[in-house]
Amino acid sequence: MKEEAEERIAQLDEYSPIDYTEKLPFLQAVVLTSDAIILWAERHGDLAEELAKEENDPVRKAELLKIADTCRYVPKYPARTFYEAMQAQWFTQMFSRIEQKTGTIISNGRMDQYLYPFYQHDIEAGIITDEEVQELFECMWVSMAQFVDLYLSEAGGSFNEGYAHWEAVTIGGVTKKGYDAVNELTYILLKSKREFPLNYPDLAARIHTGSPKRYLYEVAETIKDGAGFPKLINDEEVVPLLLSKGASFEEAYDYSVSGCAECRMPNRDTYTSPNAYINFAAALEMVIYNGKMQKYGDEVIGLQTGKFEDFQSFDEVLEAYLKQQRYFIKHAFIQQHEIIRLRGEHFATPLGSALHKLCQETCTDLHQPKIEGGIDLGYFEFIGYATVVDSLAV
């Protein structure tokens, strides 16, 4: 990535204002970020070597020296083994957390897919065993659990501090060509979820009509364990939806879960701004209290749609509620417009952009409002709608 960015910098037209003011800073950020991650990894390697010098246990000493060698090789260079691939993935994910605290959710993507070639090679070569693979995964789960969200804003802290950070891992589903994607790593990840008493990762199992019976059985057994994992994601619903939004079959087949149940396409999906939560039960409360809420006393924060006791029919109540609802939606869209505008102006994500195909091609930061060729899959959270229905029925 660093070399590609440097080659593109050398090819820029220094007399082009676009190249000089837009593309050059983007590419320089890719170089700086790459250097930072390499330096960060190598510092871990130096520490491991220092610890090895003081270690008397020969087994632990060898382990620390292996860690030192690995940290100096990945992610600076492409991984050669499953062990190195796991370390490269973890360094990259950990660094992404540093820049992603301006919002967005950590996703580990389809681990049983992109790690499978390394697993297959090492198993066939006798380099690693399934038990060692599972142990490496579980070392990563422990590291995930140690990570604590530190929010930038007071509101974010009060809302989310110490809360689960939704370290989504996606398994199963289909390959980019549409064939069943379940493999041996899929089953190891399910087994780990049953045996390892930790709420990380947030496992998501993709299901489709061609899913193997063994896979469905093991998914069911894992759910039966009672820890609440994995969540089930239906390919028969998700893939057509993504296709209808403009994705290719290859992109739609390769989606992964991020957060609760958001289905994202890593190299096509370009929407990163958090969306507003709209509390429609509060809109109904404002109907009852004529633009006020009990929590805020005499402060008028909604539309004044009239005294509730003066309404003569249900239709009048419903009309007043719909006015409040439209008022909420109007301001949610205004808020969202400002979030998207300000995010693009004030927050950059050089690593996220460097890893995104469309951002790479156009030298556009992932947080910018529009990225050429991107698909924006944003949504608003509706809160309290069942409460509204029940209350209107009453």
MINU-899146 format. One record per residue (C-alpha): residue in three letters; x, y, z. Coordinates in pm, whole numbers. Layout:
N
<ALA, <X, Y, Z>>,
...
***
This chain:
394
<MET, <0, 0, 0>>,
<LYS, <278, 240, 89>>,
<GLU, <471, 166, -232>>,
<GLU, <158, 207, -445>>,
<ALA, <88, 546, -283>>,
<GLU, <448, 660, -339>>,
<GLU, <431, 553, -706>>,
<ARG, <110, 751, -753>>,
<ILE, <264, 1057, -584>>,
<ALA, <551, 1043, -835>>,
<GLN, <298, 1039, -1121>>,
<LEU, <97, 1342, -1004>>,
<ASP, <99, 1661, -1207>>,
<GLU, <250, 1927, -980>>,
<TYR, <81, 2198, -1188>>,
<SER, <-265, 2048, -1141>>,
<PRO, <-448, 2213, -849>>,
<ILE, <-662, 1900, -800>>,
<ASP, <-359, 1672, -789>>,
<TYR, <-168, 1908, -562>>,
<THR, <-444, 2004, -314>>,
<GLU, <-666, 1693, -312>>,
<LYS, <-484, 1381, -432>>,
<LEU, <-141, 1459, -284>>,
<PRO, <-258, 1500, 79>>,
<PHE, <-462, 1178, 51>>,
<LEU, <-166, 976, -79>>,
<GLN, <71, 1132, 175>>,
<ALA, <-173, 1027, 449>>,
<VAL, <-162, 668, 319>>,
<VAL, <219, 671, 337>>,
<LEU, <222, 824, 687>>,
<THR, <-42, 581, 816>>,
<SER, <142, 282, 668>>,
<ASP, <466, 396, 831>>,
<ALA, <286, 445, 1163>>,
<ILE, <139, 94, 1165>>,
<ILE, <475, -60, 1072>>,
<LEU, <651, 141, 1345>>,
<TRP, <381, 44, 1597>>,
<ALA, <416, -327, 1512>>,
<GLU, <796, -312, 1531>>,
<ARG, <778, -152, 1877>>,
<HIS, <577, -454, 1990>>,
<GLY, <853, -670, 1844>>,
<ASP, <1122, -477, 2032>>,
<LEU, <932, -518, 2358>>,
<ALA, <891, -893, 2302>>,
<GLU, <1264, -927, 2239>>,
<GLU, <1347, -734, 2558>>,
<LEU, <1115, -960, 2758>>,
<ALA, <1276, -1267, 2600>>,
<LYS, <1619, -1158, 2729>>,
<GLU, <1487, -1165, 3086>>,
<GLU, <1286, -1487, 3048>>,
<ASN, <1418, -1807, 3209>>,
<ASP, <1145, -2043, 3090>>,
<PRO, <1274, -2181, 2753>>,
<VAL, <920, -2236, 2618>>,
<ARG, <807, -1882, 2695>>,
<LYS, <1142, -1744, 2570>>,
<ALA, <1090, -1914, 2232>>,
<GLU, <734, -1784, 2220>>,
<LEU, <848, -1425, 2285>>,
<LEU, <1116, -1449, 2015>>,
<LYS, <854, -1577, 1771>>,
<ILE, <631, -1282, 1862>>,
<ALA, <925, -1044, 1803>>,
<ASP, <997, -1189, 1458>>,
<THR, <628, -1183, 1365>>,
<CYS, <574, -822, 1471>>,
<ARG, <871, -712, 1262>>,
<TYR, <740, -891, 955>>,
<VAL, <365, -819, 958>>,
<PRO, <182, -612, 862>>,
<LYS, <489, -456, 700>>,
<TYR, <497, -748, 453>>,
<PRO, <224, -992, 345>>,
<ALA, <157, -1274, 590>>,
<ARG, <300, -1618, 505>>,
<THR, <130, -1829, 773>>,
<PHE, <-198, -1841, 964>>,
<TYR, <-19, -1711, 1274>>,
<GLU, <117, -1412, 1082>>,
<ALA, <-219, -1349, 916>>,
<MET, <-390, -1332, 1255>>,
<GLN, <-125, -1092, 1386>>,
<ALA, <-149, -870, 1077>>,
<GLN, <-528, -861, 1105>>,
<TRP, <-513, -770, 1473>>,
<PHE, <-259, -489, 1430>>,
<THR, <-468, -341, 1150>>,
<GLN, <-791, -372, 1347>>,
<MET, <-634, -222, 1659>>,
<PHE, <-500, 75, 1464>>,
<SER, <-842, 125, 1305>>,
<ARG, <-990, 169, 1653>>,
<ILE, <-766, 472, 1709>>,
<GLU, <-912, 660, 1415>>,
<GLN, <-1264, 519, 1429>>,
<LYS, <-1360, 669, 1762>>,
<THR, <-1516, 951, 1563>>,
<GLY, <-1796, 699, 1510>>,
<THR, <-1864, 377, 1318>>,
<ILE, <-1847, 19, 1437>>,
<ILE, <-1560, -230, 1433>>,
<SER, <-1617, -528, 1209>>,
<ASN, <-1376, -817, 1161>>,
<GLY, <-1554, -919, 842>>,
<ARG, <-1564, -1275, 709>>,
<MET, <-1281, -1430, 909>>,
<ASP, <-1357, -1784, 790>>,
<GLN, <-1308, -1664, 430>>,
<TYR, <-1001, -1440, 416>>,
<LEU, <-806, -1650, 670>>,
<TYR, <-894, -1983, 509>>,
<PRO, <-608, -1997, 251>>,
<PHE, <-353, -1954, 534>>,
<TYR, <-529, -2220, 742>>,
<GLN, <-546, -2463, 451>>,
<HIS, <-177, -2417, 367>>,
<ASP, <-58, -2458, 727>>,
<ILE, <-277, -2762, 798>>,
<GLU, <-155, -2938, 482>>,
<ALA, <206, -2848, 567>>,
<GLY, <168, -2971, 925>>,
<ILE, <260, -2626, 1060>>,
<ILE, <-49, -2587, 1280>>,
<THR, <-335, -2789, 1432>>,
<ASP, <-705, -2710, 1472>>,
<GLU, <-651, -2677, 1848>>,
<GLU, <-377, -2418, 1794>>,
<VAL, <-597, -2229, 1546>>,
<GLN, <-879, -2217, 1801>>,
<GLU, <-638, -2095, 2069>>,
<LEU, <-519, -1811, 1844>>,
<PHE, <-878, -1704, 1783>>,
<GLU, <-943, -1709, 2157>>,
<CYS, <-634, -1498, 2226>>,
<MET, <-790, -1245, 1990>>,
<TRP, <-1128, -1263, 2169>>,
<VAL, <-954, -1183, 2500>>,
<SER, <-780, -886, 2337>>,
<MET, <-1115, -763, 2206>>,
<ALA, <-1263, -780, 2555>>,
<GLN, <-974, -572, 2693>>,
<PHE, <-1046, -292, 2447>>,
<VAL, <-1255, -13, 2606>>,
<ASP, <-1444, 254, 2414>>,
<LEU, <-1332, 606, 2505>>,
<TYR, <-1581, 849, 2354>>,
<LEU, <-1489, 1196, 2235>>,
<SER, <-1803, 1368, 2359>>,
<GLU, <-1968, 1382, 2700>>,
<ALA, <-2298, 1270, 2545>>,
<GLY, <-2131, 973, 2377>>,
<GLY, <-1966, 875, 2703>>,
<SER, <-2287, 889, 2904>>,
<PHE, <-2472, 692, 2638>>,
<ASN, <-2219, 422, 2553>>,
<GLU, <-1925, 412, 2795>>,
<GLY, <-1834, 56, 2888>>,
<TYR, <-2097, -77, 2649>>,
<ALA, <-2040, -365, 2409>>,
<HIS, <-1848, -251, 2102>>,
<TRP, <-2003, -507, 1869>>,
<GLU, <-1689, -681, 1743>>,
<ALA, <-1876, -850, 1462>>,
<VAL, <-1736, -1162, 1296>>,
<THR, <-1928, -1307, 1002>>,
<ILE, <-1929, -1678, 912>>,
<GLY, <-2095, -1893, 646>>,
<GLY, <-2295, -1753, 357>>,
<VAL, <-2175, -1788, 0>>,
<THR, <-1856, -1713, -192>>,
<LYS, <-1820, -1423, -435>>,
<LYS, <-1929, -1667, -707>>,
<GLY, <-2241, -1774, -518>>,
<TYR, <-2130, -2117, -392>>,
<ASP, <-2164, -2225, -29>>,
<ALA, <-1875, -2073, 171>>,
<VAL, <-1875, -2294, 484>>,
<ASN, <-1535, -2449, 559>>,
<GLU, <-1334, -2598, 847>>,
<LEU, <-1262, -2252, 995>>,
<THR, <-1638, -2189, 1015>>,
<TYR, <-1676, -2488, 1243>>,
<ILE, <-1374, -2391, 1455>>,
<LEU, <-1525, -2045, 1511>>,
<LEU, <-1859, -2199, 1613>>,
<LYS, <-1684, -2443, 1846>>,
<SER, <-1490, -2156, 2005>>,
<LYS, <-1815, -1968, 2064>>,
<ARG, <-1960, -2268, 2247>>,
<GLU, <-1653, -2343, 2456>>,
<PHE, <-1506, -2001, 2532>>,
<PRO, <-1701, -1809, 2800>>,
<LEU, <-1675, -1457, 2655>>,
<ASN, <-1924, -1223, 2488>>,
<TYR, <-1670, -1130, 2220>>,
<PRO, <-1684, -1160, 1927>>,
<ASP, <-2039, -1078, 1826>>,
<LEU, <-2080, -1374, 1591>>,
<ALA, <-2310, -1351, 1287>>,
<ALA, <-2400, -1664, 1088>>,
<ARG, <-2512, -1616, 729>>,
<ILE, <-2775, -1872, 622>>,
<HIS, <-2896, -1958, 271>>,
<THR, <-3099, -2234, 105>>,
<GLY, <-2784, -2431, 23>>,
<SER, <-2631, -2418, 372>>,
<PRO, <-2499, -2764, 476>>,
<LYS, <-2701, -2959, 732>>,
<ARG, <-2396, -2990, 959>>,
<TYR, <-2356, -2611, 956>>,
<LEU, <-2722, -2554, 1043>>,
<TYR, <-2696, -2814, 1319>>,
<GLU, <-2383, -2658, 1471>>,
<VAL, <-2533, -2310, 1450>>,
<ALA, <-2841, -2439, 1634>>,
<GLU, <-2623, -2614, 1894>>,
<THR, <-2431, -2290, 1950>>,
<ILE, <-2752, -2090, 1993>>,
<LYS, <-2886, -2359, 2229>>,
<ASP, <-2580, -2300, 2449>>,
<GLY, <-2763, -1986, 2566>>,
<ALA, <-2501, -1713, 2524>>,
<GLY, <-2708, -1543, 2254>>,
<PHE, <-2476, -1624, 1963>>,
<PRO, <-2471, -1643, 1670>>,
<LYS, <-2725, -1405, 1524>>,
<LEU, <-2878, -1539, 1203>>,
<ILE, <-2859, -1336, 881>>,
<ASN, <-3072, -1452, 587>>,
<ASP, <-2888, -1435, 253>>,
<GLU, <-3219, -1486, 69>>,
<GLU, <-3333, -1145, 198>>,
<VAL, <-3005, -951, 216>>,
<VAL, <-2851, -1032, -124>>,
<PRO, <-3156, -920, -332>>,
<LEU, <-3179, -602, -122>>,
<LEU, <-2814, -514, -190>>,
<LEU, <-2860, -592, -561>>,
<SER, <-3161, -358, -570>>,
<LYS, <-2941, -83, -426>>,
<GLY, <-2698, -115, -718>>,
<ALA, <-2442, -373, -601>>,
<SER, <-2298, -638, -830>>,
<PHE, <-2361, -1006, -751>>,
<GLU, <-1999, -1046, -639>>,
<GLU, <-2029, -754, -396>>,
<ALA, <-2368, -862, -262>>,
<TYR, <-2252, -1222, -211>>,
<ASP, <-1949, -1098, -14>>,
<TYR, <-2132, -879, 240>>,
<SER, <-2039, -891, 607>>,
<VAL, <-2215, -786, 925>>,
<SER, <-2115, -471, 1112>>,
<GLY, <-2267, -370, 1442>>,
<CYS, <-2602, -525, 1532>>,
<ALA, <-2729, -648, 1197>>,
<GLU, <-2607, -395, 941>>,
<CYS, <-2501, -572, 622>>,
<ARG, <-2211, -390, 461>>,
<MET, <-2006, -429, 143>>,
<PRO, <-1649, -332, 237>>,
<ASN, <-1537, -197, -101>>,
<ARG, <-1865, -48, -229>>,
<ASP, <-2055, 73, 75>>,
<THR, <-1948, 432, 148>>,
<TYR, <-2187, 557, 416>>,
<THR, <-2012, 606, 751>>,
<SER, <-2206, 872, 944>>,
<PRO, <-2409, 759, 1246>>,
<ASN, <-2782, 820, 1199>>,
<ALA, <-3029, 980, 1434>>,
<TYR, <-3251, 782, 1669>>,
<ILE, <-3614, 898, 1633>>,
<ASN, <-3831, 842, 1941>>,
<PHE, <-4187, 832, 1807>>,
<ALA, <-4332, 753, 2150>>,
<ALA, <-4207, 1097, 2253>>,
<ALA, <-4398, 1245, 1958>>,
<LEU, <-4718, 1091, 2095>>,
<GLU, <-4640, 1225, 2443>>,
<MET, <-4610, 1572, 2288>>,
<VAL, <-4961, 1528, 2148>>,
<ILE, <-5091, 1457, 2497>>,
<TYR, <-4902, 1753, 2653>>,
<ASN, <-4936, 1997, 2361>>,
<GLY, <-4569, 2008, 2256>>,
<LYS, <-4423, 1931, 2599>>,
<MET, <-4289, 1622, 2773>>,
<GLN, <-4314, 1539, 3143>>,
<LYS, <-3936, 1501, 3162>>,
<TYR, <-3877, 1862, 3051>>,
<GLY, <-4157, 2035, 3242>>,
<ASP, <-4293, 2356, 3085>>,
<GLU, <-4039, 2368, 2800>>,
<VAL, <-4210, 2345, 2461>>,
<ILE, <-3994, 2121, 2242>>,
<GLY, <-4246, 1996, 1984>>,
<LEU, <-4537, 2134, 1789>>,
<GLN, <-4829, 2275, 1985>>,
<THR, <-5109, 2070, 1831>>,
<GLY, <-5381, 2171, 2080>>,
<LYS, <-5500, 2066, 2423>>,
<PHE, <-5554, 1692, 2435>>,
<GLU, <-5882, 1724, 2629>>,
<ASP, <-6027, 1941, 2350>>,
<PHE, <-5997, 1667, 2084>>,
<GLN, <-6339, 1538, 1981>>,
<SER, <-6241, 1221, 1793>>,
<PHE, <-5968, 966, 1737>>,
<ASP, <-5908, 1114, 1392>>,
<GLU, <-5807, 1444, 1555>>,
<VAL, <-5565, 1262, 1785>>,
<LEU, <-5415, 1073, 1490>>,
<GLU, <-5384, 1392, 1282>>,
<ALA, <-5203, 1565, 1569>>,
<TYR, <-4971, 1268, 1611>>,
<LEU, <-4884, 1261, 1240>>,
<LYS, <-4796, 1632, 1255>>,
<GLN, <-4559, 1563, 1545>>,
<GLN, <-4413, 1263, 1363>>,
<ARG, <-4345, 1465, 1047>>,
<TYR, <-4187, 1735, 1265>>,
<PHE, <-3954, 1474, 1419>>,
<ILE, <-3859, 1333, 1079>>,
<LYS, <-3796, 1682, 937>>,
<HIS, <-3552, 1766, 1216>>,
<ALA, <-3388, 1422, 1202>>,
<PHE, <-3304, 1487, 835>>,
<ILE, <-3174, 1836, 916>>,
<GLN, <-2958, 1688, 1192>>,
<GLN, <-2832, 1416, 959>>,
<HIS, <-2745, 1662, 686>>,
<GLU, <-2533, 1859, 935>>,
<ILE, <-2366, 1542, 1067>>,
<ILE, <-2263, 1438, 717>>,
<ARG, <-2143, 1790, 627>>,
<LEU, <-1943, 1843, 948>>,
<ARG, <-1799, 1492, 946>>,
<GLY, <-1653, 1548, 601>>,
<GLU, <-1505, 1881, 707>>,
<HIS, <-1354, 1784, 1041>>,
<PHE, <-1279, 1409, 1053>>,
<ALA, <-1058, 1211, 818>>,
<THR, <-1004, 835, 818>>,
<PRO, <-678, 770, 630>>,
<LEU, <-659, 400, 718>>,
<GLY, <-1024, 331, 641>>,
<SER, <-986, 519, 312>>,
<ALA, <-662, 343, 221>>,
<LEU, <-835, 6, 266>>,
<HIS, <-1141, 105, 57>>,
<LYS, <-1119, 35, -314>>,
<LEU, <-1327, 333, -433>>,
<CYS, <-1150, 576, -199>>,
<GLN, <-813, 452, -323>>,
<GLU, <-911, 499, -687>>,
<THR, <-1043, 854, -644>>,
<CYS, <-819, 971, -354>>,
<THR, <-1132, 1062, -159>>,
<ASP, <-1162, 1029, 217>>,
<LEU, <-1425, 778, 328>>,
<HIS, <-1595, 1040, 548>>,
<GLN, <-1666, 1275, 258>>,
<PRO, <-2039, 1308, 177>>,
<LYS, <-2007, 1165, -176>>,
<ILE, <-1767, 909, -318>>,
<GLU, <-1778, 830, -687>>,
<GLY, <-1931, 485, -746>>,
<GLY, <-2029, 435, -383>>,
<ILE, <-2355, 299, -245>>,
<ASP, <-2489, 481, 61>>,
<LEU, <-2675, 240, 288>>,
<GLY, <-2783, 469, 570>>,
<TYR, <-3092, 433, 788>>,
<PHE, <-3269, 591, 1084>>,
<GLU, <-3347, 409, 1408>>,
<PHE, <-3719, 409, 1487>>,
<ILE, <-3774, 391, 1863>>,
<GLY, <-4102, 327, 2041>>,
<TYR, <-4316, 253, 1736>>,
<ALA, <-4485, -46, 1904>>,
<THR, <-4558, 181, 2203>>,
<VAL, <-4717, 433, 1965>>,
<VAL, <-4936, 165, 1805>>,
<ASP, <-5045, 29, 2144>>,
<SER, <-5113, 379, 2278>>,
<LEU, <-5317, 487, 1974>>,
<ALA, <-5516, 164, 2002>>,
<VAL, <-5595, 251, 2365>>,
***
